[in-house]
Amino acid sequence: MTDRANFLFPHARYYGPVKPENLVFNANLQEFSQRINLISGLYSNGKLSPEESYQQIKTLWKQLKKSKKELGIGQDPFSQNDA
């Protein structure tokens, strides 16, 4: 069963700076990619309409952006943003 899961949902190694927030975001990004792949396959085979596909992808994108913001990825921790 593990081999099947690894085949269907492969995880790439992470090569960036090792910080907990980077590892979490990397996992979120890989899950996003896998779900987009699944939605694309369902759309290509006529199982999802273009509208349904778009809405699902839009929702996934918003979730990924929210996780990036919450984890502080790409932000300078020493900046003086008090505004």
Stockholm file with secondary structure:
# STOCKHOLM 1.0

chainA/1-83         MTDRANFLFPHARYYGPVKPENLVFNANLQEFSQRINLISGLYSNGKLSPEESYQQIKTLWKQLKKSKKELGIGQDPFSQNDA
#=GR chainA/1-83 SS CHHHHHHHSCCCCCCSCCCHHHHHHHHHHHHHHHHHHHHHHHHHTTSSCHHHHHHHHHHHHHHHHHHHHHHTTTCCTTCCCCC
#=GC SS_cons        CHHHHHHHSCCCCCCSCCCHHHHHHHHHHHHHHHHHHHHHHHHHTTSSCHHHHHHHHHHHHHHHHHHHHHHTTTCCTTCCCCC
//
